[in-house]
Every structure is written in C-alpha cells, then in structure tokens.
Amino acid sequence: MNDLDFAALLTPEGRALLDSLRDYDPAQELSVATRLRREHPAGLVSAALGQARLRQRAVAKFGAEDALRMYFTPHGAEMATRAAVAAYRAERMAALGVRSVADLCCGIGGDAIALARAGIRVLAVDRDPLTVAVARANAAALGLADLIEVREADVTEVDTAGHDAVFLDPARRGGRGRTFDPEAYSPPLSWAVTAARTAPYAAVKIAPGIPHEAVPAEAEAEWISDGGDVKEAVLWFGTTPGAVRATLLPGPRTLHTTEPLPDPQPGPVGRYLYEPDGAVIRAHLVAEVAAALDGRLIDPTIAYVTADALRPTPYATAYEITDVLPFHLKKLKALLRARGVGVLTVKKRGSAIEPEELRRKVKPQGPNSATVFLTRVAGAPSMLIGFPAAAPGA
C-alpha cells in the first residue's frame, strides 16, 4: 500500500467500502473482489481488501471495537504494542503525574492512543510519511485527535523540551529480520537513553532478551507479560534507579525489588513443581518466587522451582508431580499407555527434544491427561510427570 492507496481509503467512497467489509470472510476474497470491482476502481478494492485483512489480524492485539475502525500497514500491525500492554504503561505514566508525552517512533499510533485515553497529551513522531498518515487517521477514527498531534520528522531532530515524559520505541527489525543488538536498533539504544535523560520521566521499549548488564544504572528495568507470554521490556527513567520489576497482565500483578536475592540452592524434587512466569524469569526474580514458596531449584541452571507444600502465587503455575524419572523414551511411552493418557502437554526447559517430536514418538492414547516436563534434575536429563494443581483458595 502506498500513500495514494491509503488516501483513497480515507475518501467517503473508501470509508464506505471498508465499512462494507467489516464481516468480510478471507475465504471468499475472490468472489468479493470480483463483485466490488464492478462498482469501484480496482486499486481501491485491492487496498480495501488488504486493509480488511489487516484489521482482522489486529483484533488479537487491539480488540474488535478498535481494530475494525483503525488503519494499519503490514509492518505497523506486526510491530504495534498489544493494547493491554500499552494501556498498562500509559496508566503507570499517568500515576507518575505525567500530562504530556513525546512519543518518538510512534508507528501506527497504538501507544499514543493508550496514552491519550489515560488523559495524556501526546506528540507522536515518525519519519515515514505513510506511517504518519495512518497514525493521524487512527487518532481521528478513535476520537482522540484533540489529544494526539502527529508529526512527520526524524526523531533525532525533535525538541522534546516542555514535555513531562518521553516514550521511545526504537525499531528492532531490519531487512534481515529481528535485531538483537541494542546498538542496531533504529535509533540505537545509546541514543534513546540519551534522549530519555532530557525529560523528567521516560520509558524506552526494548526487546525482552536484553542482557541485564546492558541496562543503564539509573534506569529501572521492567519485563511485562500478557496472558503468560512475555511481550516486552521497558527501561524507566525518573522512577527507581536500579530497580527490577516483573509485571503480569491482566492484573496487573507486579513483583519488584532493588536488591534481588541470590539464586536459590537446588534440591530434590518435591511434591509440587512451580513454573515461573516468563517475565519473572527474564527479570531474574525466580529467587523471590522460590523464597515466597519456601522452595528450591531442581537444577542450578533451570528456572523450575520445587516445594513440598502447595502455596498460592500469581507469579508461577503449580503442578503436582507424580513421577520423577531419568529420561527414557520407551519408559515414558509405557507409563502413559498404562495410565491411558491421550491428552499430553509437553513442557521443556534445558532439553533439546521438541514437544511435537515427543508426541509423535509416544503416540498418546486414552481418556486421561498429563503434563510431562523434559528438563534436568541435578544435571541429569529427566522427565517429570504430573498435572496442574489448583492453588489453595482458588
């Protein structure tokens, strides 16, 4: 989609065409396209169908109410922040007293929308003309144009003075795919950190795999998961220097500290196994979860916590363990067959075996279910078998 195609979608004809595609079925695209081309220009029909596909894919991130009114580019839809995560960040900024934000590298405007809905005025900046047009259209489509000013500019040349906070979301994907080197971000992380220091508060969105040693000393590092999936890490400036935080959505539920505990000691597998949320693991806060559970690790290098008692925690999923065995494929297959296990959940940590490969080899059959953990216990390849355990009071 180019600038002219997008401009055509904003005309009365283009808007009406998009409205007619709200319930569009991609499986019927050929017949729908043929019918629409009898009444509309072929280029407009192609642009509208492409936009309808993007809107449907964006429902998972933005919800149907917003996604079916918004506009997207393929790259923008892929890289946009999930609405729940953006809303959490915006609410945290509002709680800090932030009333105006310079949103640099704003993309299609997902973060700007969340900030505006939190009552914050936003200067949204991007250098790509089409992306800027899409962000501006999204602000208007959602009734937020009075709170969001969208500007086409190089973010490195924007004066952020006068804003309470800066939000930066550097591009982490290049021509060869996702970029893991923070200095290969666009703009580089070093520039983003320098820009963050110009405002009373700042948040810099980064990849969740960033090494802890790359976090600036004056920043607070937060890892955020949504529904158990780690979505991003954020460097906060102007909050608590050196703090580490794991936030789980929905909720939010937050585990944070300025003095992380040392790694817990490993020990024998107890009756219960706890699988910490990915944000807890990324934030290196497994020790805090283990301490709250009076637990221990099953291996010095594996982020599974084991304990003898079942205790409630929002930061880990509990399983009751029935068997702890050295890894042996034939023994596992025989055990599952004897117990009539046909629904098998396979989890792995510290094992090279892929879950789908294991399922193909053991061929589970029967009415019962089980969970198998492929991991290491005290350095030895092992398999733990069990089932989800309901926390007390759940």
C-alpha positions in Angstrom: 0.0 0.0 0.0 1.3 3.4 -1.0 0.3 6.9 0.1 -2.2 7.3 -2.8 -3.9 4.0 -2.0 -4.2 5.0 1.7 -5.5 8.4 0.8 -8.2 6.7 -1.3 -9.3 4.7 1.7 -10.0 8.0 3.6 -12.4 9.3 1.0 -16.2 8.8 1.5 -16.1 6.0 -1.1 -13.2 4.3 0.6 -14.7 4.6 4.1 -18.0 3.2 2.9 -16.2 0.3 1.1 -14.3 -0.5 4.3 -17.5 -0.4 6.3 -19.0 -3.0 4.0 -16.1 -5.3 4.7 -16.4 -5.4 8.5 -17.6 -9.0 8.3 -15.6 -10.0 5.3 -14.5 -13.6 5.0 -11.0 -14.0 3.5 -12.0 -17.4 2.1 -14.5 -15.5 -0.2 -12.0 -12.9 -1.3 -12.0 -13.8 -5.0 -15.8 -13.5 -5.3 -15.9 -10.4 -3.1 -13.2 -8.7 -5.1 -15.0 -9.6 -8.4 -18.3 -8.1 -7.2 -16.7 -5.0 -5.8 -14.7 -4.2 -8.9 -18.0 -3.8 -10.8 -18.7 -0.8 -8.6 -15.4 0.6 -7.5 -11.9 1.2 -9.0 -9.7 -2.0 -8.9 -6.9 -0.2 -7.0 -9.4 1.0 -4.3 -10.8 -2.5 -4.0 -7.4 -4.1 -3.6 -6.4 -1.5 -0.9 -9.7 -2.0 1.0 -9.4 -5.8 1.0 -5.8 -5.6 2.2 -6.9 -3.2 5.0 -9.8 -5.6 5.9 -7.3 -8.5 6.3 -5.0 -6.3 8.5 -7.9 -5.2 10.6 -9.0 -8.8 11.3 -5.5 -9.8 12.2 -5.2 -6.8 14.5 -8.3 -7.8 16.6 -6.0 -10.1 18.7 -3.9 -7.0 19.7 -6.5 -4.2 19.8 -9.9 -5.9 20.3 -12.6 -5.8 17.7 -14.1 -2.5 18.7 -10.9 -0.6 17.9 -9.3 -2.8 15.3 -12.2 -2.7 12.9 -12.1 1.1 13.0 -8.4 1.6 12.8 -6.0 1.6 9.9 -2.8 -0.4 9.5 0.3 -1.1 7.4 1.6 -4.7 7.4 4.7 -3.7 9.3 2.8 -1.4 11.7 0.3 -4.1 12.5 3.1 -6.6 13.3 5.1 -4.3 15.4 2.4 -2.4 17.3 2.2 -2.9 21.1 -0.6 -5.1 22.3 -3.4 -2.7 23.6 -3.4 -4.2 27.1 0.4 -3.6 27.5 0.2 -0.1 26.1 -2.7 0.7 28.5 -0.7 -0.5 31.5 2.3 1.6 30.6 0.1 4.7 30.0 -1.7 4.2 33.3 1.7 4.0 35.0 2.8 7.2 33.4 -0.4 8.9 34.4 0.1 7.7 38.0 3.5 9.4 37.9 1.8 12.7 37.2 2.7 12.8 33.5 0.4 15.0 31.5 2.3 15.3 28.2 4.5 12.8 26.3 6.7 13.0 23.3 6.1 9.6 21.6 9.1 9.0 19.4 9.0 6.3 16.7 5.2 6.3 17.2 4.4 3.8 14.4 0.7 3.5 13.6 -0.1 5.2 17.0 -1.0 2.3 19.3 0.9 3.7 22.2 -0.2 7.2 21.5 -3.8 6.0 21.6 -3.3 4.4 25.1 -1.6 7.5 26.4 -4.4 9.8 25.2 -7.0 7.5 26.7 -5.2 7.9 30.0 -5.7 11.7 29.7 -2.2 12.5 28.5 -1.5 14.9 25.6 0.8 13.3 23.0 3.2 14.5 20.4 3.5 11.4 18.1 6.5 11.4 15.8 7.6 9.1 12.9 9.7 9.7 9.9 7.8 7.6 7.4 5.0 9.6 5.6 2.6 6.6 5.2 3.0 5.6 8.8 2.4 9.2 9.9 -0.8 9.3 7.8 -2.0 6.1 9.3 -1.3 7.3 12.9 -3.1 10.5 12.2 -6.1 8.6 10.7 -6.2 6.3 13.8 -6.3 9.3 16.2 -9.2 10.7 14.3 -11.0 7.4 13.9 -11.0 6.8 17.7 -11.9 10.4 18.6 -8.5 11.3 20.0 -7.3 13.9 17.5 -7.6 16.7 20.1 -5.1 14.9 22.4 -2.7 13.5 19.7 -0.6 15.7 17.4 1.1 13.5 14.8 4.2 14.9 13.2 6.4 13.7 10.3 10.0 14.2 11.4 13.3 12.5 12.2 13.0 11.7 15.9 16.7 12.6 16.5 15.8 16.2 15.5 12.7 16.7 17.6 12.8 19.1 20.6 11.1 17.3 23.5 11.5 20.2 25.9 8.3 21.1 27.7 7.0 17.5 27.8 6.7 15.7 31.1 7.9 12.4 29.6 9.5 10.8 26.6 8.4 7.4 25.2 10.7 5.7 22.7 10.0 2.5 20.8 13.1 2.0 18.5 12.7 -0.2 15.5 14.1 -3.7 16.3 13.6 -5.2 12.9 15.8 -4.7 9.9 16.0 -6.1 6.4 17.2 -9.4 7.7 14.6 -9.8 10.5 14.6 -9.1 14.2 17.7 -7.3 15.6 19.1 -8.4 18.9 22.0 -6.0 19.2 20.6 -2.8 21.1 23.0 -0.6 19.1 21.5 -1.9 15.9 18.1 -0.6 16.9 16.8 2.4 14.9 17.6 4.7 16.5 20.3 2.9 18.6 19.7 2.3 22.3 22.5 4.6 23.3 20.7 7.5 21.5 17.4 6.5 23.1 18.9 6.5 26.6 20.4 10.0 25.9 17.0 11.3 24.8 15.4 9.7 27.8 17.6 11.8 30.1 16.2 15.0 28.7 12.8 14.7 30.4 11.7 14.3 34.0 10.4 10.8 33.1 11.0 8.4 30.2 10.2 4.9 29.1 12.2 3.1 26.4 10.7 -0.1 25.0 13.3 -2.8 24.3 13.4 -6.5 23.4 12.8 -8.7 26.4 16.0 -10.6 25.8 18.3 -7.6 26.6 21.2 -8.6 28.8 20.9 -7.2 32.3 24.3 -5.8 32.1 23.1 -3.5 29.2 20.6 -1.8 31.5 21.8 1.7 32.5 22.5 2.1 36.2 20.0 5.0 36.5 17.2 3.0 34.9 14.5 0.7 36.3 14.1 -2.4 34.2 10.6 -3.9 33.8 9.6 -7.1 32.0 5.9 -7.4 31.0 3.9 -10.5 30.2 0.4 -10.7 29.0 -1.5 -14.0 29.4 1.7 -15.7 30.2 3.6 -14.5 27.1 6.5 -12.1 27.6 5.8 -9.1 25.4 8.5 -6.5 26.1 10.9 -5.0 28.4 10.9 -1.3 29.4 13.6 0.9 30.8 12.1 3.6 33.0 13.9 6.8 33.9 12.9 9.1 36.7 11.5 6.3 38.8 13.7 4.0 41.0 17.2 3.6 39.7 18.4 0.0 39.7 15.0 -1.5 40.4 14.0 -4.7 38.7 10.3 -5.4 38.1 8.2 -8.2 36.6 4.6 -7.3 35.7 2.0 -9.8 34.8 -1.1 -8.9 32.8 -4.1 -9.0 33.2 -4.0 -7.6 36.7 -1.5 -6.0 36.9 0.5 -8.0 39.4 4.0 -6.8 39.9 7.0 -8.3 41.6 9.8 -5.8 42.1 12.9 -5.2 44.2 16.0 -3.0 44.3 18.1 -5.8 45.8 17.5 -9.1 44.1 18.0 -12.2 46.1 20.9 -14.6 45.3 20.0 -17.7 43.3 18.3 -20.3 45.5 20.0 -23.6 46.2 18.9 -26.7 44.2 17.5 -29.7 46.0 15.4 -32.8 45.4 12.1 -32.6 43.5 9.3 -32.2 46.0 5.6 -32.9 45.5 5.0 -29.7 43.6 6.7 -28.0 40.7 6.3 -24.3 40.0 6.8 -22.9 36.6 7.5 -19.1 37.0 6.0 -16.7 34.5 8.3 -15.7 31.7 8.5 -12.1 32.9 9.7 -13.3 36.3 12.4 -15.4 34.6 13.5 -12.6 32.3 13.7 -10.2 35.3 15.9 -12.7 37.2 13.3 -12.8 40.1 12.9 -16.5 40.3 14.7 -16.4 43.7 12.0 -14.1 45.1 9.3 -16.6 44.0 11.2 -19.5 45.5 11.6 -17.7 48.8 7.8 -17.0 48.9 7.1 -20.6 48.3 9.8 -22.0 50.6 11.1 -23.7 47.5 14.3 -24.6 45.8 15.5 -25.1 42.2 15.6 -28.6 40.7 18.9 -27.7 39.0 21.2 -24.7 39.3 20.6 -23.8 35.7 16.9 -24.5 35.3 14.1 -22.0 36.3 11.8 -24.6 37.8 11.0 -24.2 41.5 10.0 -27.2 43.6 8.4 -27.3 47.0 6.8 -29.8 49.4 3.7 -27.7 50.0 1.2 -26.1 47.7 1.0 -22.3 48.2 -0.8 -19.7 46.1 1.3 -17.4 43.9 0.3 -15.2 40.9 3.9 -15.4 39.6 4.1 -19.2 38.8 1.9 -22.0 37.7 1.8 -25.0 40.1 1.9 -28.7 39.1 1.5 -31.8 41.3 4.3 -34.2 40.4 3.6 -38.0 40.4 6.8 -39.3 38.8 10.5 -38.2 38.6 12.4 -40.4 36.2 15.6 -40.4 34.2 14.8 -39.5 30.6 13.9 -42.7 28.7 11.5 -42.6 25.8 10.3 -46.2 25.9 9.6 -46.0 29.7 7.6 -42.8 29.2 5.6 -44.4 26.4 4.8 -47.4 28.5 3.9 -45.3 31.5 1.5 -43.1 29.5 -0.1 -46.1 27.9 -0.6 -47.8 31.3 -2.4 -44.7 32.6 -4.5 -44.1 29.5 -3.1 -40.7 28.8 -4.3 -39.3 25.5 -4.0 -35.6 26.2 -0.4 -34.9 26.7 1.0 -31.4 27.5 4.8 -31.3 26.9 6.9 -28.6 28.5 10.7 -28.4 28.2 13.5 -26.4 29.8 17.1 -27.5 29.4 16.2 -30.2 26.8 16.9 -30.4 23.1 13.8 -32.5 22.4 10.9 -30.7 20.7 7.4 -31.2 22.2 5.8 -32.2 18.9 8.6 -34.7 18.2 8.0 -36.3 21.6 4.2 -36.6 21.0 4.8 -38.3 17.6 7.0 -40.8 19.2 4.9 -41.7 22.3 1.6 -41.6 20.4 -0.6 -40.8 23.5 -4.0 -42.6 23.5 -6.7 -42.7 26.1 -9.2 -40.6 28.1 -6.8 -39.1 30.6 -4.4 -36.2 30.6 -1.0 -35.4 32.0 1.9 -33.0 31.7 5.5 -34.1 31.2 8.4 -31.8 31.8 11.6 -32.5 29.8 14.3 -31.0 31.9 17.4 -31.6 34.0 17.4 -32.5 37.7 20.8 -32.1 39.4 22.4 -32.0 35.9 20.8 -35.3 34.7 18.3 -35.4 31.8 15.0 -36.1 33.4 11.3 -36.3 32.9 8.8 -35.2 35.5 5.1 -36.2 35.1 2.2 -34.6 36.8 -0.9 -32.4 36.4 -1.9 -28.8 37.1 -2.5 -28.2 40.8 -5.2 -25.7 41.9 -3.8 -23.3 44.4 -5.4 -23.2 47.9 -8.4 -21.0 47.8 -8.6 -20.9 44.0 
